[in-house]
Amino acid sequence: MKRLFFTFCMGLAMLTVNGQQKQGTVRYERTVQMQMRMRGMGGEAEQLLPRTHTSKLEVLFANDQCLRRAVEEERPEELQEGGGIRITTMVADANDVTYVNLATGQVVEQREFGAKNYIIADSVHKLNWKLTGKTITILNYPCQQAVAQKIGKRSMTNMENGEMKTTQVADTSNITAWFTLAIPVPAGPEYQGQLPGLILGIDINDGRTVYKATEISGDVESSAVKVPSKGKKVSVDEFNAERDKVMAEMQRNNRGRVIRIGG
């Protein structure tokens, strides 16, 4: 009954905002809390570890499609040295692209890893969203709050006696999203095709990952909103296996330590 009521509310909301903005570009700032542990490396090495990382991205939407891509920044890799160890911070999705057909639920990702490009086809995996009734204003747009849980896995990196190990651990994410019906397009930096309006803010696990819209424009590079095709076509499982293989090789060959943010 609750799910039926939520569906009815979404449908009613879409009717009331018919004719409003249907295309544009949104820029976001993403802040990630670093999840790392170190054993046997000493206090100086501990201080080298970054605690947060901030990056910028944009979402283009038009014609029932949307595309997420990174915003190029003239910023070198973050490098810290001390205690006989060097740590280099790399942004994992700096050249990645995510395309979503909002009408069909088709998702196509272009991922770069180990100097190679991959194309991963999938579909929208919808969560069980619940409206809370809370509202805020983001960039002068009234936004409603929706919450959901996502059960999956995440990477945990541990440093033990000078050796970095990354493992997959079970993880339940508590997600809070803020969307606006003033722009009735189900686009956003994540969870595209799941809410009845443009997502302007996301908080995952009380600040572990936070997206915040910083700029909205009605202009859009429509020709860029298309299915990416640069790379080898692989399944999700095949990509994960290749990623783990490359990461293990990087850790063996790199005399310092490389921290890769974003997967």
HUFEN-V669329 format. One record per residue. N is the residue number from 1. SS is DSSP state (2 for helix, 1 for strand, 0 for the rest). D_CENTER is the distance of its C-alpha to the mean C-alpha in whole Angstrom. Layout:
n=N ss=SS d_center=D_CENTER
n=N ss=SS d_center=D_CENTER
This chain:
n=1 ss=0 d_center=32
n=2 ss=2 d_center=29
n=3 ss=2 d_center=26
n=4 ss=2 d_center=29
n=5 ss=2 d_center=29
n=6 ss=2 d_center=25
n=7 ss=2 d_center=26
n=8 ss=2 d_center=29
n=9 ss=2 d_center=27
n=10 ss=2 d_center=24
n=11 ss=2 d_center=27
n=12 ss=2 d_center=29
n=13 ss=2 d_center=26
n=14 ss=2 d_center=26
n=15 ss=2 d_center=29
n=16 ss=2 d_center=30
n=17 ss=0 d_center=27
n=18 ss=0 d_center=29
n=19 ss=0 d_center=29
n=20 ss=0 d_center=27
n=21 ss=0 d_center=24
n=22 ss=0 d_center=22
n=23 ss=0 d_center=21
n=24 ss=1 d_center=19
n=25 ss=1 d_center=17
n=26 ss=1 d_center=14
n=27 ss=1 d_center=13
n=28 ss=1 d_center=11
n=29 ss=1 d_center=11
n=30 ss=1 d_center=8
n=31 ss=1 d_center=10
n=32 ss=1 d_center=10
n=33 ss=1 d_center=13
n=34 ss=0 d_center=14
n=35 ss=0 d_center=16
n=36 ss=1 d_center=19
n=37 ss=1 d_center=23
n=38 ss=1 d_center=26
n=39 ss=1 d_center=29
n=40 ss=0 d_center=32
n=41 ss=0 d_center=31
n=42 ss=2 d_center=33
n=43 ss=2 d_center=32
n=44 ss=2 d_center=31
n=45 ss=2 d_center=29
n=46 ss=2 d_center=27
n=47 ss=2 d_center=27
n=48 ss=2 d_center=25
n=49 ss=0 d_center=22
n=50 ss=0 d_center=19
n=51 ss=0 d_center=18
n=52 ss=1 d_center=15
n=53 ss=1 d_center=13
n=54 ss=1 d_center=12
n=55 ss=1 d_center=11
n=56 ss=1 d_center=11
n=57 ss=1 d_center=9
n=58 ss=1 d_center=11
n=59 ss=1 d_center=11
n=60 ss=1 d_center=15
n=61 ss=1 d_center=16
n=62 ss=1 d_center=20
n=63 ss=0 d_center=22
n=64 ss=0 d_center=20
n=65 ss=1 d_center=17
n=66 ss=1 d_center=14
n=67 ss=1 d_center=12
n=68 ss=1 d_center=9
n=69 ss=1 d_center=10
n=70 ss=1 d_center=10
n=71 ss=0 d_center=13
n=72 ss=0 d_center=16
n=73 ss=0 d_center=17
n=74 ss=0 d_center=21
n=75 ss=0 d_center=20
n=76 ss=0 d_center=21
n=77 ss=0 d_center=20
n=78 ss=1 d_center=20
n=79 ss=1 d_center=23
n=80 ss=1 d_center=25
n=81 ss=1 d_center=29
n=82 ss=1 d_center=31
n=83 ss=0 d_center=33
n=84 ss=0 d_center=33
n=85 ss=1 d_center=30
n=86 ss=1 d_center=27
n=87 ss=1 d_center=23
n=88 ss=1 d_center=21
n=89 ss=1 d_center=18
n=90 ss=1 d_center=15
n=91 ss=1 d_center=12
n=92 ss=0 d_center=11
n=93 ss=0 d_center=9
n=94 ss=0 d_center=11
n=95 ss=0 d_center=13
n=96 ss=0 d_center=10
n=97 ss=1 d_center=11
n=98 ss=1 d_center=10
n=99 ss=1 d_center=13
n=100 ss=1 d_center=13
n=101 ss=1 d_center=17
n=102 ss=0 d_center=17
n=103 ss=0 d_center=21
n=104 ss=0 d_center=21
n=105 ss=0 d_center=17
n=106 ss=1 d_center=17
n=107 ss=1 d_center=14
n=108 ss=1 d_center=14
n=109 ss=1 d_center=12
n=110 ss=1 d_center=13
n=111 ss=1 d_center=12
n=112 ss=1 d_center=15
n=113 ss=1 d_center=16
n=114 ss=0 d_center=20
n=115 ss=0 d_center=21
n=116 ss=1 d_center=20
n=117 ss=1 d_center=18
n=118 ss=1 d_center=17
n=119 ss=1 d_center=17
n=120 ss=1 d_center=15
n=121 ss=1 d_center=17
n=122 ss=1 d_center=16
n=123 ss=1 d_center=16
n=124 ss=0 d_center=14
n=125 ss=0 d_center=14
n=126 ss=0 d_center=16
n=127 ss=0 d_center=16
n=128 ss=0 d_center=19
n=129 ss=0 d_center=18
n=130 ss=1 d_center=21
n=131 ss=1 d_center=22
n=132 ss=1 d_center=23
n=133 ss=1 d_center=25
n=134 ss=1 d_center=24
n=135 ss=1 d_center=23
n=136 ss=1 d_center=22
n=137 ss=1 d_center=22
n=138 ss=1 d_center=19
n=139 ss=0 d_center=21
n=140 ss=0 d_center=24
n=141 ss=1 d_center=22
n=142 ss=1 d_center=23
n=143 ss=1 d_center=20
n=144 ss=1 d_center=20
n=145 ss=1 d_center=19
n=146 ss=1 d_center=17
n=147 ss=1 d_center=17
n=148 ss=1 d_center=16
n=149 ss=1 d_center=16
n=150 ss=1 d_center=14
n=151 ss=1 d_center=16
n=152 ss=1 d_center=15
n=153 ss=1 d_center=14
n=154 ss=1 d_center=13
n=155 ss=1 d_center=14
n=156 ss=1 d_center=17
n=157 ss=1 d_center=19
n=158 ss=1 d_center=22
n=159 ss=1 d_center=25
n=160 ss=1 d_center=28
n=161 ss=0 d_center=32
n=162 ss=0 d_center=30
n=163 ss=1 d_center=28
n=164 ss=1 d_center=24
n=165 ss=1 d_center=23
n=166 ss=1 d_center=19
n=167 ss=1 d_center=20
n=168 ss=1 d_center=18
n=169 ss=1 d_center=18
n=170 ss=1 d_center=18
n=171 ss=1 d_center=16
n=172 ss=1 d_center=16
n=173 ss=1 d_center=13
n=174 ss=1 d_center=15
n=175 ss=1 d_center=12
n=176 ss=1 d_center=14
n=177 ss=1 d_center=13
n=178 ss=1 d_center=15
n=179 ss=1 d_center=16
n=180 ss=1 d_center=19
n=181 ss=0 d_center=22
n=182 ss=0 d_center=23
n=183 ss=0 d_center=21
n=184 ss=0 d_center=21
n=185 ss=0 d_center=18
n=186 ss=0 d_center=16
n=187 ss=0 d_center=13
n=188 ss=0 d_center=10
n=189 ss=0 d_center=6
n=190 ss=0 d_center=6
n=191 ss=0 d_center=9
n=192 ss=0 d_center=11
n=193 ss=0 d_center=14
n=194 ss=0 d_center=15
n=195 ss=0 d_center=16
n=196 ss=0 d_center=19
n=197 ss=0 d_center=18
n=198 ss=1 d_center=15
n=199 ss=1 d_center=13
n=200 ss=1 d_center=13
n=201 ss=1 d_center=12
n=202 ss=1 d_center=10
n=203 ss=1 d_center=11
n=204 ss=1 d_center=10
n=205 ss=0 d_center=13
n=206 ss=0 d_center=15
n=207 ss=0 d_center=13
n=208 ss=0 d_center=12
n=209 ss=1 d_center=8
n=210 ss=1 d_center=9
n=211 ss=1 d_center=8
n=212 ss=1 d_center=12
n=213 ss=1 d_center=13
n=214 ss=1 d_center=16
n=215 ss=1 d_center=18
n=216 ss=1 d_center=18
n=217 ss=1 d_center=21
n=218 ss=0 d_center=23
n=219 ss=0 d_center=23
n=220 ss=0 d_center=21
n=221 ss=0 d_center=21
n=222 ss=2 d_center=22
n=223 ss=2 d_center=23
n=224 ss=2 d_center=19
n=225 ss=0 d_center=18
n=226 ss=0 d_center=19
n=227 ss=0 d_center=18
n=228 ss=0 d_center=17
n=229 ss=0 d_center=20
n=230 ss=0 d_center=20
n=231 ss=0 d_center=20
n=232 ss=1 d_center=22
n=233 ss=1 d_center=21
n=234 ss=1 d_center=20
n=235 ss=0 d_center=19
n=236 ss=2 d_center=16
n=237 ss=2 d_center=19
n=238 ss=2 d_center=20
n=239 ss=2 d_center=17
n=240 ss=2 d_center=16
n=241 ss=2 d_center=20
n=242 ss=2 d_center=20
n=243 ss=2 d_center=17
n=244 ss=2 d_center=19
n=245 ss=2 d_center=22
n=246 ss=2 d_center=21
n=247 ss=2 d_center=20
n=248 ss=2 d_center=23
n=249 ss=2 d_center=25
n=250 ss=2 d_center=23
n=251 ss=2 d_center=24
n=252 ss=2 d_center=28
n=253 ss=2 d_center=29
n=254 ss=0 d_center=27
n=255 ss=0 d_center=30
n=256 ss=0 d_center=27
n=257 ss=1 d_center=24
n=258 ss=1 d_center=20
n=259 ss=1 d_center=17
n=260 ss=1 d_center=14
n=261 ss=1 d_center=11
n=262 ss=0 d_center=8
n=263 ss=0 d_center=10
